[in-house]
Amino acid sequence: MKARSGGKSFEIRDELVRGGVVVHAPTKTGPAGSNPAPAPTKYDSKWEERYAKQAFFIPGPMPGMNDYISTGSRFIYNNHKKRWHARITVEIAANGLGFMPCAWFRFHWRENGRRRNPDNFAAIGKKFIFDALVHGGILANDGWDQILGWEDRWSVDKLNPGVYVEMFDPILGGIHAEQD
């Protein structure tokens, strides 16, 4: 069966209905030969838990936009981007994330304190995260067709700063994002 998401067509291997919500697994593979989510033959909560919602945590407070604006040097930005890209890629691999043709995102930013403005750390952090997801083969691209939207939350956590990233299937994204 063919389906459309974000203007792109992709095959649907199987459909599962639970609570009126259709859960599906795309057959399209991601870049660099990543494997698609295996479609179950009957409802499987482990499959839904793994592929309809994927999450990972990136430790450490991420840099803020002001860190780069004040320097005026693209070389500092490029060096930091490479370093953060490597850290994020390690977290993606450690959590065994699978390819998603498109996704809805929720970010929970945990900062050391209230010194930085939320728009400061979220702006550059999202850029680094989306670029790493594309490089890691989780998303085909970070354009309008793949990034369906996001929600930002933030709190102070002096013992465990970082960002918790949740990625939702497009059908489940709005439903899950409205909860919590």
C-alpha positions, 0 to 999 in steps of 0.5 A: 500500500502507498502512503504520503507523508510530507509530500513524499510517497512511501510503501507501508508494509503493515498497519496495526490499529490500537485505540484508533491510531494506525501504526506503520513501518515504512519499507524505505531505507535511510541513507548509508544502507540503514535498515527499515523498521521490521513490520510485525504481523500482529500488534506488538507493543515492543515494536510500537515502543521502539519505532513509533517513539524513539528517544535518546539523551545527550549529556552536558549543556549544549552550546548556546547561540551567543557563544558563536555570535560573540566570537564572529569566527566560523572556525570556532563554530565548525570545530564545536559542530564537529565535536558535538556531532561526534557526541550526538552520533555516539548517543544515537548509536548507543540507543539503537535508533532506527530510520524514520521517514519523518518525525515530530520532536520533543526536546527537554533541555536540562540546564545547570542554572537559569543563566542562559535564555531558552532560545539561546541554547535551543537554537544551536542545539537543534541544529546540531541534533538534526544534522547528526540525525541526518548523518547517522541515517535516522532522517533522510534530510532535515527539511520541511518534509522530514521535520514536522514540528517540535516542542521545547521544554526546559528545566534546571538540573545541576546534576544531569544537564543535557537534552532529552530528545523524543522522536514520534511517528507522524501519526502519533506525534500530535497525540503524544505531544499533547499528553504529558 
